[in-house]
Amino acid sequence: MLLNRSKSMKDHISRGVFIIAFLSLAASLSAQEIVVSVSDFSVDSANENYAFLGKGISTLVAGELRRTKAIRLLEREQMNKIIEELKLSHSGLLDDSQQVAIGKLMAANYIVFGEIVDMVTSLLVSVRMADVTTGEVVWEDSLMEKLETYDYIGAYFAKSILTELALDVEEETITKVETK
């Protein structure tokens, strides 16, 4: 009888250790970072004052995404070097498939890219996120805003991306969106 009780106790302990190990593994897998690359947005404008607008707006989106611990952003300068090399080897602008190829080169899960169109009195900002494994655009959104609301624009797109990825959005980002 004592032997059965000892064997039963060992079985319970073994099951308990297995359950704890399984839960720890599941927690670590669910807590893995999502690797995102944010490329400079293209700008369609005759206004030479907007020359760096694509880099500025994409930097604001990246900054808001960086607030979330589950996101790891790739180094933008390294990514920009790869983009420059691709531009030299291909004529014309980068298309969606080239953006995805860049994401794969950088070992990202997703790449975020977009365009800004000068509509004279406001900007049309269109942003997409592609899964670099499949090349599929998994999220896209656009917004018509005045340039003065740049902080809102960055927070708006970051909040939308994080929501799509089912990740928590930092309170500061939410506040920027809600207080516009």
Disulfide bonds with the S-S distance in Angstrom:
none
